[in-house]
Amino acid sequence: MAADQGAVLTHRARPVAGPPVADVARRGLVLMAVYNGAAHLAEQLQSFEAQTRGDWDLIVSDDGSTDGSLDLLSAFARRWCEMPQRHEVTVLAGPRLGFVRNFFHLLRQVPEEAPFAALSDQDDVWFPDKLERALTALAALPEGQPGLYCARSLVCDEALQPLRVSPLLQRPVSFRNALVQSVGGGNTMVMNAAALRLVRAALDEAEDSASHDWWLYQILSACGGSILRDPEPVLHYRQHGGNAIGANTSMRGRLFRIRFILGRRFAAWNDVNLRALDASRHRFTDEALAVMDHYAAARRGGALARLRALRASGVYRQGRLGTVALYLVCLFGRL
């Protein structure tokens, strides 16, 4: 076995030699990225155990934890193999290149026959019906239609005391929105088998993205997939000093995002995202191709030509202020 394939935690709850993703493809998968998550990991694992849908196994990509994360995973692997509803736990060595690459690494491990995959952070707590809600929604799609489910979350402090519910969307989800805004929290995302097939193929073409969940929203909406956004919250989204990306629900958070659009980092993220999307453009619908090409044109040329191209693209953010900010950065050549 190659060293970078990681280790598998079996019912013996210890690392063993074998393929990177053992024999866990017959059921759905929970994909969790972990890095020094021991402080909150047990609560998240307990919330998996409490799910009303039990047909899942867990694959973890550990990005080099030095705390007790692996010990916790081993303990739960041993515990779950002794329960009537057994769950296999597979732990892989992560790429150690940050959370985006860690999630990409996880998605690349999903076997062809997996019926669904749910993404998970290490520090949230799922509501008991999270998986069931997602799979019920995805089951309503036509056979073979790629589907990405996402939902609202209950934003909490570190002790899980509720602060607020993430906002309802004001406008539809679509590729025109996905190009300029990530609105589906990766910690709520669940994909069906058709979406996973599309994602695995596109991952062979994408080198990087500003965010794994943003890329999933972009690639699936661009390729004709259905984006299902649940208006109900499905998990406790814990806010603490170690969040890779915090919640964008308070007025202060929203103003920060507006300043972000007006700053230069948004343009840099556009560079990364458009490179990744362009590599998969042969998979896009005709409409998505036109939208992306207009948006790319809005990033070059004279000011009037840029503004016309941006308008032709039809891109929008969920709030009016954010959409106005897009036109401002376009006007000043910083899109």
N, C-alpha and C positions, 0 to 999 in steps of 0.2 A: 504493500500500500504506500502511495506517495505521502511524504511527510505533511504536505499541505492539505491532505484530505481530512485531517482532524480525527476525532474519536467518536465512537458510538457508545452511548450509555444504554445498555440492555437491561433485562430483568435482573442481571447480577449487579447492576448499579456500579459498574466500574468500566474504564475504557477498555475496549477490545479492538483487535484488528478487524478490518472489513471495509466494505465500500462506504463512501461518505454518507450515503442515505440508505442504510439498511433495507429492510423490507417493509416500508411504511407507506407505500403508494396506493394501497387498496382503499384507504379511507382519506378523508380530507386532512389538510395540514394546517397547523398554526405555525407561522414563521416568526421567530422572535430574535431580534438583534440584542446582544448583551455586551455590556462593558462595565465592569465594576458596579453591578446593580444589586449587590447583596442587601442593601438597606431596605429595599422595597420589593425585591423579587418574590419573596414567599407569598405576599398578599396577591400578587398577580397570578402566580401559579395556582393558588387556592381558588381564584375566581375562574380559572380555566376548569378546574375540577368541578365547580358548581354549575357548569353550563347545562342547560336543558337538552342540548344536542350533544351526544357523547361520541359521535363517530369521527374522531379526529386523533391525530398523533402530532407530536411537537418536534420541530426541527429548530435548533438554536445555532446561531453563528456567534461564537464568543470572540471578541476582538482583542483578546489579550488580558482578560481580567486577572487582577492580583489580589482580589478580596475573596470572600467566601462564595461567590456566585456558582462556581462549578460544584462545590460541595452541596449547595442547596439543590441544584439540578439533579445531582446524583441521588440525593435523599428522596426527591419526588419521583424519580424514575423507579426506584425500589418500591415506593409506596403504591404507585399507580399500577405496577405489574401484579400487585396482590389484590386489586379491587376487581369486582365483577365486570366493570366497564374498563377494560385495560387500555392504557395509552403508552405507546412507545415514545421514548425520548432519544433524539439523536443530536449530538453536539459536534459541531464542525469548528475548525480553526478559522477564524475570520481573517480578512486580508490586512487588517490594521491600517486602513487608509481612510477612516472616518465612517460616520453612520450611513451615508449614501452608498458607498461601495460595499458596506457590510450588508445592507438590504439587497443590493444587486446580487451579491454573492449568494444570499439565501434564495432569491428567485431563480437563479441559475440551477439550483439543486432540485427544483421541483420535478418529480418524475412525470413522464408523459401521461400516465394513467390517473394522476391525482384528480379527483372530482371537484375540489375547491381548495383554496388557500386563503387564510386570514392573516393579515399582518398584525404584529403586536410589538409595542414598546415594553420595556422591562419594569416600568414603574407605575403603570396605570392599574385600575381594578375594573374588570369587565362586569357589567350587569349580567345576571344569570341567563337572560334570553338573548344576549347579543348575537351569538351564532345563529340561533333559530330565526331571529328576525331577518338577518341577512340572507340566509338560505331560502327562506320562504319567498322573499322578494325576487331573488335570482331565479327561482324555480318557475316564476311566471313568464320568463322570457321565452321566445321561440327556441326550439332545438337548434343548437349550433351558434346562437347569437352570443358574442362576447359580452359579458356583463361585469361591471365594477360597482359594487355597493359601498357606500360610505354614509356616515351619519353625523348627527350632532353629538356633543359630549358635555358632560357636567364638569365644568372647570372647578377644581378644588385646590386648597392649600396643601402643604406637605402632609398634614395630619388627616387629609381627606374631608376636611370641612368644606361644604359647598360654597362657592363664590358666585357663580353665575352659569347659565347655560349658553353655550356657543350660539351665535346668532343664526336666525333663519336666513336663507338666501333670498335676495330681492329679485334676482333675475334667473333665467334658466341656466342649467349647466350645459356646456357645449365647448367645442374646440375654440370658438371665438373668445370664450372666457378663459379656457385653459392656457392659451398662449401667454396670457398676461397675469394670471392669478391662480394660485393653488387653493382650492376651496374644500377639498376632501381630505380630512386628516388621515394620514397613513395608519394611525393606530385604530381607526375604525374600518379600514378597507377589507373587503372580502371579494375575491374573484372566482368566477366559475371556470370550468375546464376550458371552454373556448377562449376566454380571456387569457388564461395561463398559456395556452399554446401560442397566442399572438405575442404575448410579452416575452416568452422564451426566445422566439425568433427575432424580435426586435432588439433584445439584449445582446445578441451577437453582433449587432451593428452599432449600438450606442456605447461610447466609451465612458461617458460621465454625464451628470445632470446636476443642476443646482439642488435638487431634492428628489428623492426616490418617488415620493407620493405625487409630487407635481408632474414628474415624467409619466407616471402611470395614468394620471388624468389626461395628459396631453396625448400620449400615444394611443390610448384606447378610444378617446373621442375622435381623434384624427382618422382612425381606421374603421369608423362606423360602429364602434361598440356602444352599448347602452350604459349610461352613467346614472345610477340610482342613488338619490340622496334622501335618506330617511329623515323626516322632520323631528323625530324623537331622539333624545340622547341615549347612548348605549354603553357608556363607560364613565368612570371617574377619571378625569384627566388631571393628574397630579402636577402641580406647579412647585418647583423647587430650584435651588441654585444650579443643579446639574442638567436641566432641560437642554437638549440640543436645539430645539426651536420651541419657544413658549407659545401660549395661547394668544390669539389676536381677538380678544373679546371686549376689553375695556376701551374707553375713549382714548386713554393714553396709548394703548396698544395700536389702535387704529391710526392715530396721529403718527406713531412711529412708522407704520407701514407707508403712510403718505410721504413722510420724509425719506424713507427708503427708496420709493419710486423716483423722487426728485433728485436723489443722490446718484452717484456713479456706480454703485454696486448693482443696481437693477440692470443697467446696461451690460455689465460683466456677466450677470446671470443669463441675460438674453443671449449673449454670445454662446455660452455653454449649451443652453437648451436648444437653440436653433441648429447648432452643429449636430447634436444628438438626433433631432427630428429630421434633419436633412438626410441623414444616413438611412432613414427608413421611409423616405417620401414615396417610394414605389409601392408602399402598402396603403397610402392615404386614399380617401375618397377624393373625387374631383373637386368637391366644394372645399375640403380642407386644404388641398393643394393651392387653390386660388387664395384662400385666406392667408396661408403662410407666406406665399409669394408677395402679396400686397404688404403684409407686415414687414417682411424683409426690405421691401422697397422704401418703407417709411423710415428706415434707419440710414438712408444715404440720399445724396443729392441735395438740391436747394430746399429751403424751408417750405415753400408753397407746394412743391412736389411731394415732400415728405408728408405734409398734412393731408393732401389729397389721397395718398396711398394708405394712410392710417384710416381715413374715413372709409375708403373702399374695402379695407380688410374687415370692418365691422367688429373689431375686437372691443371688449368692454370688461370692466371690473364690476363687482357686485354693487358697489356704492357709487353714487354720482361723483363724489369728491375724488375717488380713485380714478374714475374715467377722465375727469377733467385734468388730473395730474398727468395722465398718459399724454394728452394733447400738449400739455406744457413742456414735458421733456422732449416730445417730438419736435416741437417748435424750436427748441434750443439745441437740437441735434444730439441729445443724450439718451435716446431710446435704445 
